[in-house]
Amino acid sequence: MSLPQTVEVVIAGRKFNIKTDRDPEYVKYLAQRLEEMVERIKTGNSKVTLEKALVVACFYLLDENELLKKQIQELGEEIKRLEEGAHKLLVTSSKKIAP
């Protein structure tokens, strides 16, 4: 990992300095995604403050993260089932081939 550096991003017209060891372009990409989410939330209700829009965006992102973690777990379980099935097939076929 690289040394931490400060990356300046702008979200809803406000500047934020993010200290990170991630690639600055990646951090800017994340900030752009967040900016887009905040703007969509605020467009739906002009009375929503930046703080509330950021909280709603966090809930959306946490929900997405949890759903993806669940999908990863389910895919891992499916891979394990497939590996076990493949192993059983190999064992069965090698018994049939053995003299």
Secondary structure, 3 states (H helix, E strand, C coil): CCCCEEEEEEECCEEEEEEECCCHHHHHHHHHHHHHHHHHHHHHCCCCCHHHHHHHHHHHHHHHHHHHHHHHHHHHHHHHHHHHHHHHHHHHHHHHHCC
